[in-house]
């Protein structure tokens, strides 16, 4: 799946316990593909934060951009960004 795509995944986690308790988690996915006919660009991120055992952030976001190139033209068609979260 996603052969010939540039792709990456990142994950981060940190936290502390003591006078204050907190937890932070972040993950992300990035995928990009381009050829003579079209271009895809996908970005996705999930963020979770907890402070003193109470969830302060719990967000998920997806951005997708799709372009169609027109042969022998400097113009193109594109989709609007789709955002969730």
C-alpha positions as CSV (number, residue, x, y, z in Angstrom):
1,X,0.0,0.0,0.0
2,X,1.2,3.5,-0.8
3,X,4.0,2.2,-3.1
4,X,6.1,5.0,-4.5
5,X,4.8,7.5,-1.9
6,X,7.1,9.6,0.4
7,X,5.8,8.7,3.8
8,X,6.7,9.2,7.5
9,X,5.4,8.4,10.9
10,X,6.3,10.2,14.1
11,X,5.4,9.4,17.7
12,X,6.2,11.3,20.9
13,X,5.4,10.7,24.5
14,X,6.5,12.5,27.7
15,X,5.1,12.8,31.2
16,X,6.0,13.6,34.8
17,X,4.9,12.3,38.2
18,X,5.6,14.1,41.5
19,X,4.4,17.5,42.7
20,X,2.5,17.6,39.4
21,X,1.3,14.8,37.2
22,X,1.1,15.3,33.4
23,X,1.1,13.2,30.2
24,X,1.6,14.3,26.6
25,X,1.2,12.1,23.6
26,X,1.5,13.1,19.9
27,X,1.5,11.0,16.8
28,X,1.5,12.0,13.1
29,X,1.5,10.5,9.6
30,X,2.6,12.2,6.4
31,X,2.3,10.9,2.9
32,X,3.0,12.6,-0.4
33,X,2.8,11.3,-4.0
34,X,3.2,13.1,-7.3
35,X,3.5,12.1,-10.9
36,X,2.7,13.7,-14.3
37,X,-1.1,13.2,-13.8
38,X,-1.8,14.1,-10.2
39,X,-0.6,14.9,-6.7
40,X,-1.7,13.7,-3.2
41,X,-0.7,15.3,0.1
42,X,-1.9,13.7,3.3
43,X,-1.2,14.9,6.9
44,X,-2.7,13.5,10.0
45,X,-2.0,14.2,13.7
46,X,-3.3,13.0,17.0
47,X,-2.7,15.0,20.2
48,X,-3.5,13.9,23.8
49,X,-2.7,15.8,27.0
50,X,-3.5,15.0,30.6
51,X,-2.8,17.3,33.5
52,X,-3.4,16.2,37.1
53,X,-5.3,13.2,35.9
54,X,-7.7,15.3,33.8
55,X,-7.8,15.3,30.0
56,X,-7.0,18.8,28.7
57,X,-6.6,17.9,25.0
58,X,-7.8,15.1,22.9
59,X,-7.6,16.1,19.2
60,X,-7.4,14.4,15.8
61,X,-6.8,16.2,12.6
62,X,-6.6,15.1,9.0
63,X,-5.7,17.3,6.0
64,X,-5.9,15.9,2.5
65,X,-5.1,17.8,-0.7
66,X,-5.6,16.2,-4.2
67,X,-4.5,17.9,-7.4
68,X,-5.2,16.8,-11.0
69,X,-2.7,18.2,-13.6
70,X,-3.9,19.0,-17.1
71,X,-1.7,17.9,-19.9
72,X,0.1,20.7,-21.8
73,X,-1.3,23.3,-19.4
74,X,-0.1,25.3,-16.5
75,X,-3.6,24.9,-14.9
76,X,-4.9,22.2,-12.6
77,X,-8.0,21.0,-10.8
78,X,-7.8,20.5,-7.0
79,X,-9.9,19.4,-4.1
80,X,-10.5,21.5,-1.0
81,X,-8.8,20.5,2.1
82,X,-10.7,18.0,4.2
83,X,-10.3,18.6,7.9
84,X,-11.6,16.3,10.7
85,X,-11.1,17.1,14.3
